C-alpha cells in the first residue's frame, strides 16, 4: 500500500449493493479540483522492438490537473502537459535519438498535451475519458480507459485520489514514422504504442 493508504467508499455498497454494482460507489464527496502529483505518479509506454520484445519507458516531467464531479462523472475534466525531453527508456543513446526529428523532435515540439473532451462512467470503478492528444504538432482524438483506485488522506493531511489505466495508439498517426527493416523480415520498431497511467492527484485546498 505504500505511504498512502488507499481506501474506497464502501458505505453505499453496504446500504444498497445492487445499485452500487450498476452505478459504482458514491463519490460526491470527491468533487473538486486536483493537481497531479508527479512524484507519486507514472506515465509510461511500451513499444515492440525487433519483432520479439518490448522497450518500455516513461516521461519523468509533466504536470496536470483534474476536475472531478463525483455526482456527475460526465462533468469531469482532465488536462496534461508532458515535457518531451524528460523521456527515459534506461538507455541514454536511445533516449537522445527519441528526442531528435526522427521521433518527437523535442527542440521544435517540447511538449505533449492531452485535454479531455468528454468523460463517462462505464460501470463500477471504471471510467472512459475521451480527449485530444497532441504530439509533434498533430492533434488526434484518443480514448483512455481508467479505473478509480481509491481515495485517501495522506500523512500530511492532503486529500488524494488515484486512477490507473491507459490506451493503445498508432504512433504513425502523429508523424512518428521512423523505422528500419530487419534482415529476417519485419521492422525494428512496432507502430502500436501502449500508454499507461498511474495517477495520484492532490485536491486543491
C-alpha positions, 0 to 999 in steps of 0.5 A: 500500500505504500505511504498512502493508504488507499481506501474506497467508499464502501458505505453505499455498497453496504446500504444498497449493493445492487445499485452500487454494482450498476452505478459504482460507489458514491463519490460526491464527496470527491468533487473538486479540483486536483493537481497531479502529483508527479512524484507519486505518479507514472506515465509510461509506454511500451513499444515492440522492438525487433519483432520479439520484445518490448522497450518500455519507458516513461516521461519523468516531467509533466504536470496536470490537473483534474476536475472531478464531479463525483455526482456527475462523472460526465462533468469531469475534466482532465488536462496534461502537459508532458515535457518531451525531453524528460523521456527515459527508456534506461538507455541514454543513446536511445533516449537522445535519438527519441528526442531528435526529428526522427521521433518527437523532435523535442527542440521544435515540439517540447511538449505533449498535451492531452485535454479531455473532451468528454468523460463517462462512467462505464460501470463500477470503478471504471471510467472512459475519458475521451480527449485530444492528444497532441504530439509533434504538432498533430492533434488526434482524438484518443480514448483512455480507459481508467479505473478509480483506485481509491481515495485517501488522506495522506500523512500530511493531511492532503486529500488524494485520489488515484486512477490507473489505466491507459490506451493503445495508439498508432504512433504513425498517426502523429508523424512518428514514422521512423523505422528500419527493416530487419534482415529476417523480415519485419521492422525494428520498431512496432507502430502500436504504442501502449500508454499507461497511467498511474495517477495520484492527484492532490485536491486543491485546498 
